[in-house]
Amino acid sequence: MKEFLIKILVLLGLAQPGNAIQEGQPAYLFSLNNHEDKVVNLSDYKGKWVVLYFYPKADTPGCTTQAKEYTKLMPEFEKLNVKVFGISTDSVEKIRRFREKYGLTVEFLSDPEGIVAKAYGVTLIAGLCSRDTVIINQNLIVEKIYRGVSPSADPHKVLEYIKQRAS
């Protein structure tokens, strides 16, 4: 049903589908500004697992739940040499305020034009990212893609996946 709704929104010109990157392909190497307005280059994370979780809008109920869950699990991700990035089309200022308001430890990245989101096959609906998660391995290869994830379950599912693969 969800895919059907997205197709209707695309036909109406209200949604822009991303190009569906496939698991096993090299990661799209990007440079985006983080919540401190510092440039982050994905290429700097070769040798680490990287989680890119795309979310619609900072400081909304689902996005807050997801960010809090990732923050709660951050020590476990760090033990496994995993870098977690939350990505949305929100401005640097908005993601900075969101991070500070809730004391979040996730590093947030601003993708205002949705270029990185589209490169990873994330659908943009009215300029907002769909809730998708991409796991990139230490060789900067897309290892796993989860589409339409649950805000509360996603961080736990991603952690379990990486635990299994990293052992």
C-alpha positions, 0 to 999 in steps of 0.5 A: 500500500505504501509503495502504491501511495508513493507512486501516486505522489510521484505521478502527481509531482509531489514526490521525487523518487531517488535512484535505487542504489543496490546493495553491493555497490560502492557507496556514493561519496559525499561531502555535507555540513554537519550540525556544527556547520563543518564539512563531513566527507564519507571517504574519511570513514573508510575502515569503519562501518557507517550508518546513514539513516535518513529521516523526514524532519527534525523535532517531529515525534518519529524523528525524535524517537529514532534519534533518541534510540540511536543516541541510547545505543551509541556506546554499542555502535562505537564499540563496533567501530560504527559511525552513525549519521542522521541525514535530512533536508533540514538546515544546519541551524535546525539540526543543531537546535534539534541535537541540543534540545534533546542532548543527542549524540548522533552526528546530523548532516544537512542535505538541503537539496536532497542530492545525497538522499536521491543518490541512495534511493531515498524518496523525497516527498514534498522535500522531505526524506522517506525514512530509510537506512543504509549500512556501509561496510569498512570498504565503503560498499553499501552492505544493506538498505532498509526502506520505510523503517520504524523509528523505534525499531530501526536503531536496534535492527541496524545494531543487530545486523552489524553485530552479526556481520562484524563478528 
